[in-house]
Amino acid sequence: MKNSDEIEKQKKSGRRDFLTIGGLSVGANLVYTALPASVLAETTQEAAVSAAHAIQEMMPTRNLGRTGFRVGIFGLGGQGALEKANNEAIALPVIERALELGVNYFDTSAIYGGPDRWSEHYLGQALKGRRDQVFIASKTKERTRDAALKNLDVSLRLLNTDHLDTWQLHDVGTIDEVDQIFGKGGALEALIQAREQKMVRHLGVTGRFRPDALMESIRRFQFDTILMGLNAADKYYYSFAKDLLPMAVEKQMGIIGMKVMARGRILSSWAPPPVEEQKKTWEGTGAIATTPGTLTKHETMFYTLSLPISTAIIGCDSVAQVEECVQLARDFTPLNDQQMAELTAKTEPIARQALFFRLMKR
C-alpha cells in the first residue's frame, strides 16, 4: 500500500501532466483550430495532422457550421467572473487559463458587465497579441441599425480588434422583436453593413426565451451561427431541441449551446438562496427554487454535448472552474438515447428552476 507522501506525489504528477497537455494550445495548435479552411489548406499535411492530433488530446473539436472554423466543444462564456466590475485579478487569469487549455471560442456581449462592458474589456486585455488564436463572438441587443453600429464600434475598441469573428443579435425572444430587427432601419441592416465592410466575418442570432422567434429569424435570413439555451430539462417548457435545433442543423449553422448548468440551478450540488432574495428576480415566474437541482456537472454537460451542437459555452467564476470544464470536455463520450431520456426524467421535478431563462418576464 502506498503511503500518504507517495499518493500526494502521484496526485501532483497527474495534475502537472494535465496542465502540460493544456499548455500545448499556445502557438500552432490553437492557431490551427481557429484558422479558416482556406488557410489550413496551405499548411503541410504532416503539420496539419500533427496539430489535429495534439488538439484532440486536449479537447475534442467540431466544425462551427459553415464558418470554416473548428472549435473546442467547451467555449468560455462572457459572464461569471468576466461580467464583474474591477475584477481583473480573477477575470484575466480565467481567460488566460482557458487559452492555455485549448479553449478557442470566447463569447461576450455589449451588455455583459453593465455600461462599462467589463466582459469585452477583460477579453480585450487578455487576448491582446493572441487574436489569431481565437474565435471571438460578441452581441448587440440594439434593434435599430444606427444604435447597433454604435454598439459595434465600442465592441471593437474594447476587444482590441479590427473585426469580430461573429456578431450576433442578442436575446431575440418575440416576434415583435423580429419584425423590428428586420424592418426598415432595423438592426439587420447594421449586421449586413458590418460584414460588407469586413468589421465582422459572420452573422448570428441568439435566444433563450421562445423558439418561435428564433425559427422565424433563421427563416428570414441566412445567419451563420445560432446560440440557444439547451439543457436536460429542455422539453418541459418551450422546447428548443424539438423543432429549432433540427432546423438549425438542416441549415448547417454553427450551433452554440448555453445555459448548460442553468447558473447552477440544475445541479444537485447547488444550494438555493433564501426565498425572499429570489423573489426580487423570480416573483410570479414559478422559477423560485426551494431544493437543489438533480444532475451532476458531468451529467448536464454530457447531455448538452450529446446534442448536435458545435460547442457549449459556460461562464466561469474561477480558474478551477475552467479547468473542471475542460476536463469534462476531454472526458466526453456521447450519451445514447436511453441515457439522454433518463437524465431528462431526472430534471422533471426541478424543470422550472432549470429553465428559469424561459420563464423570466419580458
N, C-alpha and C positions, 0 to 999 in steps of 0.2 A: 504493500500500500504506500502511496506517495505521501510524504509529509507536507505540512502546510506551506513551507517555503517552496517546494517543488511545484505545487499546484498554483501558487501565486505567480511563479516564474512562467509557467505554461500559459496562464491567462494573459500575462503581459506580452508574451511572444505572439500569441494569436491575435491580440489587438494590433501589435506592430505590423503583422502580416496584412491585416485588413487595411490599415492606413497606408501601407506601402503600395498595395494594389490600387487604392484610390488615387495615390499620387501620380500614377501613370497618365491620368487625364490631362495633366498640364502639358501643353505642346501639341504634337502631331495627332495624338489620339482624339482629343476633344475637337480639334480643328476638323479632323476627318468627318466626324458625325455632323458637324454644323455647316459644312460646305454644300453648295448646290451640286446637283448631279453633273452638270456640265463641267464644273471644275474638277470633280472627282475623276471624271473620265480621263483627265490629263495626267493623273498620278500613275506611277508604275503599278502594274498588277501585284507585284510582290509586296510593295509598301502598303497598298490598299488592303490586301488580305491580312497582313500583319497587324495593321491598325484595327481592322474589324475584329480580329480575334481578341486583341487587348481590351477593346471596349466591351465586348460581350462578357469577358471575365469580370469586369467591373459592374456592369448593369446591362440587361437586355435593352435593345433599341428597336424602334419601329418607325416605319415611314410616317411622316406627317402629311398624309393625304397627297395632294398634287404638288406640294411645295418643292419637292426635291430634297428635303431635309430628312435626316434620321435623328430622332430624339430619344433620350433615355426615357424609360417608362415611368420614372418619377421626375417631376419637374418642381422647382421651388415656387411656391405661391408668394404673392406680394403682400400678404397680410401677416399676422403673427408679429414677430419682432420687428418686421420691416415697416409696420404702419405706426409704430410708437414714436412720439417726439423725443428728440435728443437721446436716441438710443444707439448711437454709433458703436459703443463698446460691446453690444450684443449683436446688433444687426449686421455689421460689417464682417465679423467672424463667421456668422451664419452663411452669408453669401460666399465668402472665400472657401469655407469648408465644403460647401456644395460643389463649387468648381473643382476642388481637389479630388472629389469623389466621383467625378464624371457627369454631374448634372449639367445639361447644356440647354435646358428650356427654362427661361425665367419670366414669370408672369408679374405684371403690375397694372396700375391704373391711375388715371389722373385724380381719382377721389380717395386713393389709399393714403392715409396719413393726414387727412384734413386739408385745409387751404394751403399748407406748406408742402404738401405732397411728399411726405417723408420717404415713402416707398421708392418712388422714382429717384429721389435724391440719394438714398443709400446705394441703390443699384448703380447709379451713375458713378459714384465714388469707387465702389468695389470692382466694377467691371472695366475701369479705365485701363487701357493698354491690352485688354483681352477681348475686345469687341468681336474679333474674327473667330472667337472660340464659342460663341453662344448665339442662341436664338432669343431675341427679346420681343415680348408681346406686351403692348400696353393697350389701354382702352379709353374711350371717351363716353361720358354719359350725356353729353350735349346732344340735342336733337335737331339743331339747325346748322347749316353749312358754316356760317361765319364763326359761331361760338366753338364749333368743333375744330376748325382750323387754328383758332387761337389756343385751344387746348393742346393741339399737336405741337405748336411752336414751343410751348413751355416743356412738354414731354421730352422733346429732342434736346433742349438745353440742359434739363436736369439729368438726363441719361447720358450726356456727353457723347452724343452720336449724331450723324447726319441722316440716319434712317432708322425706322423700326422694321423688324422682320415681319411682324403682322400688327396691324392697327385694327381694333375691334370696337364695335358698338356695344356699350356696356349695359348689361341687365335689361334686355328687351323683354318685356313681360306682358304687354297688352296690345291688342290690335290697333288701338288709338295711337300708341307709340309708333307702331309700324307705319301707319298712314302718315304720321308727321315726318318720320325719317325719310320715307320715300316720296314725299310731296315736294312741291317746288320750294327751293331754298332749304331743303332738309339735309340732314347730316350725311346721307349717302353721297350727295354731291361733293362734300368735303373728302370723303374716302376716295372717290374716283379721281378727284383732282390731285390728291396727295400721292396716289400711285402713279399717275401720269408724270408727276414732277419728281418721281423717284425718292420722295421723302418716306415712303413705305413700300415694302415689296409685296406684301399680301394683305388681304382684307378678311376680316372675320366678324362674327356676331356672337354674343354671349347671353346667357339667361339661366335663371334658376326658379322662375315663378310659375309660368304656364307653358306647356309645349306648343300650343296652337300659334302663339305669336312668333316663336322661332321657326316653326314649319312654314308659316306664311312668308317670313323673311327670306328663307332659302329657296322658296318657290319664285320669289320676285327677282332675286339677284344671285349670281354665281359666286358666293363667298368661298374663300379658300379654306377657312377654318371655322370651327364652332366649339365653344366652351359651354358645357352644360353641367348642371348639378346631377350627380348619379351616385347612389349608394344602395346598399342591400334592401332598404325599405322602399325603394322607388315605386313599386307597383301600387302602394296603398293610397297615394294621393297624387293625382295628375301625373301619371307615369310619363317619363321622358323616354324610357327604354322601349316602350310598346310601339310607337309609331315614329317619333322624331329620330331616334338613333338609327333605325333601318333606313330612313330617308337620307340621313347624312352619309351613311355607308354607301348607299347607291350612288350618291353624288361625288363619291371619292374625296370627301373633305378630310382635312386633318381634324381629328376629334379629340378634345381635351376634356377629361373628367374632373369635376371639382366637388366639394362637399363630401369627400370620401369618408371623413371621420366626423362630419357634421359638427365641427368645433368641439369635438369630444362627446357630444350628446348621444352618440350611438354606441359608445364604448362602455363595457362593464366596469372599467376602472375609473369612470367619471363620477364625481360627486356633485349632485345638483346643488346650485346655490340656494340660499333661503328664498322661499316663495315670494315674499314681499319684494325682494330685489328683482326677481324675474318678472314680476307684474309690471315694472317700469317699461319693459320691452314687449312682453308677450300677452299682456292683459287682453282678453277677448279673442285670442287666436287659437286657444286649445293646445298651445305648444309649451305651456308651463310643465316642467318636469319635477316629479317627486321621487323618482327612482333612477338609478344608474341605467345605462344602456345595456345591451345584451351581447355584444360582439367584442372580440379582441381586436387589436390593431392588425394583427395578421389576417384575421377573417375578413374584416371590412376592406382592407387594401387588396387582398387576393380576389375578393368578389368583383370590385370595380375593374381591376386589371384583367379579369377574365372576360370582360365585355369587349366588343370590337372598337376599342379606342386606341389613340396613338400614345397618349401619356396621361398621367393623373397628377394634378398639382395639389400640393399640401403646404399651407403656411406653417412655418416652424417658429417656435419661441426660443430655441436654443440650438447650439451645435450638436448636443446629444440627440435631439430630435431629428436633425438632418441625418446623422449617422444611422439612426434607427430606421428611418425611411429608406435610405439607400440599401441597408442590409436586407430589408423586406423585399425591395425590388430585385436584389441579386438572388434572393432565395425563391422568387416567384415561380410557381408552376400553375398552369391553368386549372381551374376547377371544372368538374363535369356538371352536367345538368342537375343531377341529384344533389350534389353538394351545394350548388347555387340555390336550389329550391329550399334546402334545409336552412341555409343562412337567412333567406327571405322570411321563412316562417318564424325564425327566432326573433326577427325585428318587429313582428306584428304588434306585440304589446307596447312597444315604445316608438311606433312609426311616426306619431305626431311630433315628438321631440326630435327624431332623427331627420324629419323633413320640415323643420321649422322654417326654412327659407322659402317654402311654398305656401306657408300659412301666414306670413307677415302681411300686415296691411299695406296697401299701396295708395 
